[in-house]
């Protein structure tokens, strides 16, 4: 068990019987498959251990150019093309303002809201802009539409210079976006073919936006590298990712079909969303899977805390906790004490927040909710890189334990096809209306 980087423990083992030792042989077989297969997009497994210094330097060079010449980078992408970068960004930049080493990074193409895209374009007035469009194919509707709008905006505003200010991250061998990039001579970064979207945050997909935001991507990758080393063990006693995967699988077998990921730091809300996509798309198929939901405590304790504590026994809780947060504030003394809070004077907000976490966990565990705690030392680049890799490894093991393919998403393709069909039907109707008028 790692004592330096990450610890996983179930807080109420005396109430919830979870024996994971019976999975040892199955886990060993899955581990061997994951580390040796060439038939599935598992390039992320070994990537942190490979020498990528030239790629990292090229990303840093472009990031420095963007920071020098722009006030804002607009990242166009959906799903794994933006969730990972935004998760790291929101966790590590100041709550109000930008990182001292970065500029503003905002996102488009993750929805179809006309109000959102209109207000985003309007917000770019009086700001110098770069655009990074991210898509393996270029044909996903949400980012493709946003890129159409933003490409026209950049061309109208910057003329020939727009070519320099548009950066494309895509599959460099095939796809609509690759064709566009080649035709218009946009600079490109590659999405590796052997790494799927929701596993791609540690590639140029996530690293360029993260670097522009001012976050140290070398330290991020160092954390992922250490995770890749520590989590290379097949033993459940030594591999925390596999321990977490088997604990949650055993709870699933026992009838707990919902997992709630929660933390007590608001900046981790976007990381929750990234976790939700990772597990939801990887496990939720063949009528199987744990429904991933998220909460931000202590805020949500005042909205669904009652449900967690005493409602239907359908969920288990995973608490994500960092023992050290850099910024803090001391509760001041107030001679008036009209709010009756002087008993908290000279204590820090983080200290009180941690006590709130411990109290909530104890209450939920005592109420019969299985509570898993995942703890890391410090909320920084290194430990976030470690956590990113940890969850990818755990998620893949968990999906294989359910006997589903972690790397496809047939349900996503189904809804995309239905939307396209409906839009095509409406387009035919509109064309018929025009024909009748003529």
N, C-alpha and C positions, 0 to 999 in steps of 0.2 A: 504494500500500500504506500503510495506517495505521501510523504509528509511535507514536502516543500511546495508543491504546486496545487494539488487539488485533492479533496477528500469527499467521499460519498458515504453517507450513513443514513439508515432509517431510524427515526427518532422514537418509534414506539414498537420495537421488536417484541416486547413482552405482550403486546395486545394483538399484533398482526404477525402471524407465522409466515415467514418467508425463507424457504430453504433453497438457496441457489446452487448448492453443491451438485445437485442432480443434473445440472445443465453442463457440467464440466466437459464431457466428451463431445457434446454437440457444439459447444462454443469453440472447442479446439478444431473441429472439422470446418466450421464456418470461417474461423480465423485463417486457416491454411488456404481456403478457397479465396478469401478476400485478398490475401497477400500474393497469390500466384496467378489468379485468373487474368486472361487477356481478352476475354469475351465481353467484358462489361466496363463501363466508364469509371475505372478505379484509379485513374492517374493521381488523384488527390492524396491517395494513401502514402505514396512514396515521395511526392513532390517536395515537401519541406526538407527532405534529406538530400536533395539534389543541388548541385551548384547552379544557381540562377543569378549570379552576381551581375552579368552583363544586362540581363533583362531588368533587374532592379535599378541599375544605373540609368537605363534608358527611360524607365518610368519616372525616376527622380528628376531627370533632365527636363522632360516634358512638364512635370508638375511645377518645377521652378519657373519655367517659361510662363505657364498659366498664371502663377502667383505674381509674376513680375508685370504681366501685361493686362491682367483682368482683375475685376472686383468680384466676379461671381463665375462659378462653373455650373452650368446646367447639365445634369446627368439624366439622360433619357433611357429608361429601362423599366422592366416590370419583373416581379418575382425575384429569382436569384440574381438578376442583373442589377438590382438596386438594394435589396433588403440587407445584404451583408455589409455593404459599404455604409449604409445609413445606420445600421446597428452599431458599428464601431465608432462612427462619427458622433452619434448622439451620446454614446457612453463616455467619450473621452474629451469632447470639446466643452468649453464653458456653457452653462445653461443660458446665459445671456451674452450674445456677441460671438466672436470667432476666436479660434486658437491664435495665439501670438505668432505662430509660425505658418499660418494658413489664411485662406480667404473663405468667403461664403460658398458653400456647395448646396445647391437646391436640386429638387428632383421633379421630373416630368415623365409622362408616358406610363404611369402606374395606375391611371384611371381614365375614364372617358368624360369627365366633367367639363362642360364648356366654360363654366365659371372659373374653374381652376386654371385652365390653360390661358384664358383671356387675362386673368389677373396676374398670372405668372409673366406673360409677355409684357404687360403693362409695367410690372415691377422692374423690368430690365432697363427702363428709361434712365438715362444719366449714369448707367453703370457699364463698364467695359466687360464684355462677355466672351466666354469660350463655351463650346458645347461638346459633350462626350456622349455619343449614342452607343448603346450596348445591346446587342442582340446577336444570337448565334445564327439566326436565319434572316432576320430583317423583315419577316412577314407577319409577326405578331401584331395584331391590330393596334393595341393601345400605344406602344412606343412608336410604331410606324406612322401613325397619325400625328403624334406629337412632334416627331422628327420632321415631317412634312411642313408643319407650321414653323418650327424653329429654323429649319434650313432656309426657308423663304425669308424669314425675318433677318437672319444673318447675312444673306446675299443682298437684301435691300439696304441693310445698314452699312455693311462693310465692303460690298463689291467684291473685287478679286481677292481681297484679304480674307474673306470668309473661308476660303480653302484652308488657310493656315489655322483658323480658329475652330475648325470642326475636326474632332478626333473620333475615329471609329474603332470600336472594340468588337470583333466578330470572328467567325470562322473564316480563315484566310484561304480555304480551298473551294468553298461552295457557298451558295446562298445569295439572296437578293441584296442584302446589305453589302456583302463583299463585292458584288457587281457594281453597285453604286459607288463604293469607295474607289475601286479601280478606275471607273469612268471619269470621276471628278478629281482624282489624285489626292484624296484625303489621306492624312496620316492614319496608320492603323496599328492596333495591338491585337494579338491573337488570343482567342478563347481556345484552349487546347481541346482537341476532339475527344480526348479520353477523360474529360472532366465535364460533368453535367452542370447545369445552371445553378442549382441549389447547393452545389459543392464547390463553387468557383470563386468564393470571396478572396481566397489567397492567391488568385491569378490577377492579371491586369484588370479584370472585371471589377474587382474591389479595390485593388491597390492604388490605381491612379486617382480615383476620387478621394480615397482616404489620405493619400499623400498631399493632394491639393488642400485638403482641410487642415493640414499642418500636423498630422499624426505620424509618428515615427514607424514607418512600415518595416524597417529592419528589425526593430524590437518586436513588432507584431509577428514577424516570421520566425524570430528566435524562439518565441513562446510556442509557436506551432511546431517548430523543429524539436523542441524538448518534449512536447506531447507525443510526437511521432516516435521518439526514442522510447519513452516510458510506456506508451500504449502499444508497443510492439510485442509485449508479452501475451501469450495465450492463456495464462493462468488467471482464474477469477480472483485469486488472492492478491495478485500483483497488478491487474489491469482494472483501473477504476471505471473506464468506459464500459467494459463488459459487465462489471458489477452492477452499474446503473441499468444497463440494458436488460439484464436477467431479473433484477428486482422488479422493474416495471412490467416485464413479461409475466412474471409469476403473479403479480397483482391483477393483470389482465385476465389470466386464467381463473383467478378467484372471483372475477365478476366486476372488477373496477375498470370501467370502459372509458373513463374521462381522466385526463391528467391536467392539472392546473399548474403551470409554471408561474411562480410569483417571486418578486424581490421587493426590497424596501428602498430602492434607489430609482427615482423617476427617470434618470438618463438611460436606464436599461429597458425602457418600454419598447424601443425599436428592436432591441435584441430579442425580446419576447416574440415579436412578430416574425423575425427571422427563424427562430426556433419552431414557431408554429408552422411555417411553410416547410421546413426541413422534415419534420416528423409527419405532418399531415399528408404531404405529397409522396413521401417514401413508404409509409405504412398503409395508408387508407385505400385499399383496393381488395378485390376478391371478397367483398363483404367482411373484411377484417379490419383491425386497426383500433388504436386508442385515439379518441378525439382530443386533440391538443387545444387547450384554452389557456388564457393568460390573465393575470391580475397584477396590478401595481399597488402594493401596500405602502403606507397604511391607508391610502386613499380608498381603495376598494373594500377595505374592511368595514367601511361605513355604508356600503351598498350591497355587497353579497356575502359579507362576513357571517351573517345569520344563516344563510344557505349552507355555507361551508361547514359551519359548526354543527347544525342539527337537521339538515334536510336528508333527502334520499341518499343512501350510501352507495353512490355511483362513482365518486371521484377519489383520486389520491392527489396529494400535493407535493410538488417539488419546489423547495425553497432555494433560490440562488443567492448566495451571500458572499460579499467581499469583506474581509475583516478589517481592512484599512482603506479609508477614503481620504484623499489628500486635503480637500477643503472642509472646513468646519466652522461652527459659530458657537460662542459661549452664551448661555442664557444669562442676561444681565440681572443684577439686583434692582429692585424697584421699591423705594421706601413706602409707596402707597399700597402696594400689594393688593390692589383692588381685584385682581384676577385670581388671587389666592395661589399664585404659582411660585412664590419665593422659596418653597421647598425644593425647587429645581435650580435655583440660582447657582452659578458657577459650574454647572454641568453642561456638557456639550450636546448639541443637537444630534450628532452622530452616536453619542453614547446612549441618549434617550431612544433614538431610532433602533439601535441594536437591542436594547431591552424590550422595545415593542415587538421586534422580530421574535425574540426568545419567548416572550409571553404568548404571542399568537400561536407560535409553533406548539408550545406546550398545551394550549387550550384545544387546538385542533386535534392533536395527537390523543389527548385524553378523551375527546369526543368521538374517537373511533375512526378518524380520518388517517389513513397511512400518510406519513410525512417523511419525505426524503430530503435531506439537506446536502447541497453541493456547495462546498466552501473553497474559496481561493483567498490568497493572502491580500493582494492589493489590486484595486481597480486601475490598471494601467495597460499599456500596449502589450507587454510581455504576457500577462495573465489573460488578456482578452484573446490573444493569438492561441494560447494554450486551450482556452475554453472553446473556441471555434472548432479546433481539430477534435477535441474531446467529444463534442456533440455529434460531429459527422461520423466518428468511429462508433459511438454508441447507437446512433440512429440506424446505421447500416446493419450492425449486429442485431438490433431489435427487430428490424424488418425481416431479416433472414430467419430469426427464431419463429416469426409468424408464417414463414414459408411464402413470403411475397417478394417480388423483385423491388429492391430499394431504388432502382435507377430509372424507372419509367413512370409515366403519368397519363395513362390512357383516358382517364376521366376528364382531364384538362383538354385533351384533344377533342373529346366528344362535345363539350360545351362550345369550344371555338367553332367547330363545324356547324353546330346548330345556329349560332349567331350569324355566321357567313351565309347560311342558307336563307335565314329570315331577311337579311339585308339584300340579298340577291332577288328574293321574291318581291320586296318592296321596290327595288330598282326596276324590275320588269313592269310592275304596275304603273310606276311613274312614266316609263317610256311609252306604255300603251295610252296613257292620258295625253301625252304630247302628240302622239300619232292621231288620236281622235280629233284634237283641236286643229291639226293641219288639214 
